[in-house]
Amino acid sequence: MEIRNASCHALSQLNRWDRPTFVRVLGPVFEHSPWIAERTWTRRPFDSLHGLHQALCDTVRTSSEQEQLKLIRAHPDLVGRAALVGSLTPSSSKEQASAGLDRLSSEEISAFQHLNQAYRQTFGFPFVICARLNKKEAILDGFRARLKHNRAEEIQTALSEIFKIAELRLRDLVEEA
């Protein structure tokens, strides 16, 4: 499902932005983590959308484990309390809806809540998956498979999924031209 933002910015324009504008527009690409855009701003100019995405991801990769965990923990539980009361970020809300997570039966909601709890108890952070690239069945299967990982594997898997989410959000915000 393609989710386009009403205001798409040219990459050439983005390369000329001052730090506050860059952070204001690109900060939300990584859930509640504008520090990533803040640190990446100094790497301008970016020659492509791919280059921008890689620079942002490199900022995460070179950050401390504490910062990486804070980024992972900034993500909401799928079908969690925030989703059920309507307090997700607009991007997260659209992404969960694209996977059909806004149209679940009470049994499915219960399954998600049970798996969220088991996952958090096992790893100490929420289950993160790129909802736009999955549907509810695949997400439930992902929970079950990933609960078998060790913590180090799961940190890397969560970051990989966050990078996919960020890439799709960037595509919504930035045009190559």
Summary of the structure (lengths in Angstrom):
residues: 177
radius of gyration: 16.4
end to end distance: 22.8
largest distance: 50.1
contacts: 515
relative contact order: 0.17
helix: 65%
strand: 2%
